[in-house]
Amino acid sequence: MRVPLTLVCHEVTTFLYRAVSDMLVTVEQMEGARTEYRGALLWMRDVSEHLDPDAEKRLHKFRLVDRPSYQQQQQQ
């Protein structure tokens, strides 16, 4: 009777240590992903603060003016 109990105890202990180590790896991966995500959000916020909304309008006007010359080049 003692040997089967020892085996079960050993298996439960092994399972416990593996579960804890797997959870540690999962938590570390999650923290890394969260840090990367927050960094990306901070970068996007920083970039959006420096964007010039008028630049898009100027680019659109340039494309409208440049389109006929581009089309003419494509035809040749």
C-alpha positions in Angstrom: 0.0 0.0 0.0 2.9 2.4 0.7 4.5 2.1 -2.7 1.3 3.1 -4.7 0.8 6.1 -2.4 4.4 7.1 -2.9 4.0 6.9 -6.6 0.8 9.0 -6.6 2.5 11.5 -4.3 5.5 11.7 -6.7 3.2 12.1 -9.7 1.2 14.9 -8.0 4.4 16.7 -7.1 5.7 16.4 -10.6 2.4 17.7 -12.0 2.4 20.6 -9.6 6.0 21.7 -10.5 5.3 21.4 -14.2 2.0 23.3 -13.9 3.8 26.1 -11.9 6.7 26.3 -14.4 4.3 26.3 -17.4 2.2 29.1 -15.8 5.4 31.1 -15.2 6.3 30.8 -18.9 2.8 31.8 -19.9 2.8 34.8 -17.6 6.2 36.0 -18.8 5.0 35.7 -22.4 1.9 37.6 -21.6 3.9 40.3 -19.9 6.2 40.6 -22.9 3.3 40.9 -25.3 1.6 43.5 -23.0 4.8 45.5 -22.9 5.2 45.4 -26.6 1.6 46.4 -27.1 1.8 49.3 -24.7 5.0 50.4 -26.5 3.3 50.3 -29.8 0.4 52.4 -28.4 2.8 55.0 -27.0 4.6 55.2 -30.3 1.3 55.6 -32.2 0.3 58.4 -29.8 3.6 60.1 -30.2 3.5 59.9 -34.0 -0.1 61.1 -34.1 0.7 64.2 -32.0 3.3 65.2 -34.6 1.1 64.6 -37.7 0.1 67.6 -39.7 -3.5 67.3 -40.9 -2.9 69.8 -43.6 -0.2 67.6 -45.1 -2.8 65.1 -46.3 -4.7 67.9 -48.0 -1.6 69.1 -49.8 -0.7 65.6 -50.9 -4.3 65.1 -52.2 -4.0 68.4 -54.2 -0.6 67.3 -55.5 -2.0 64.0 -56.7 -4.9 65.8 -58.4 -2.5 68.0 -60.3 0.0 65.3 -61.0 -2.6 62.7 -62.2 -2.9 64.0 -65.8 0.9 64.0 -66.3 1.1 60.5 -64.9 -1.7 59.3 -67.1 0.0 60.9 -70.1 3.3 59.1 -69.2 1.4 55.8 -69.0 0.0 56.2 -72.5 3.4 56.8 -74.1 
